[in-house]
Amino acid sequence: MFRLRFGFTRRARRGLVPAVFAALIVAAVSSCSTPRIDISRKDNITAEKLWGLRRGATTKTEVESAFGEPLDKVVVKNGEKYFYKDFNLRVVYMEFDKEGVLADYEVSK
């Protein structure tokens, strides 16, 4: 049988087990809760926003006004890449040329 021998008195050991058990219960219950998701957020990826994207015509400014700030920006030798993710975990990768015009984009399923 497992025994605690960390210098605790018998009385302290008796109080320690229920305290640890209670802490585990609280941790388990609190980990099951989910945060509220605001589905009206500006940066949600919608079909209407995607239909507005035009390769060779849409600028970074237009993309940022429609989708908001990107999750990440990466500078590449031909320009810049933007990454967006919404509450459904859908991801959009956008690549801009050196002039800041949308060269290509891809949407995850």
Secondary structure, DSSP 8 states (H G I E B T S, - for coil): -----SS--HHHHHHHHHHHHHHHHHHHHHHT------TT-TT---HHHHHT--TTT-BHHHHHHHH-S-SEEEEETTEEEEEEE-TT--EEEEEEETTSBEEEEEE--
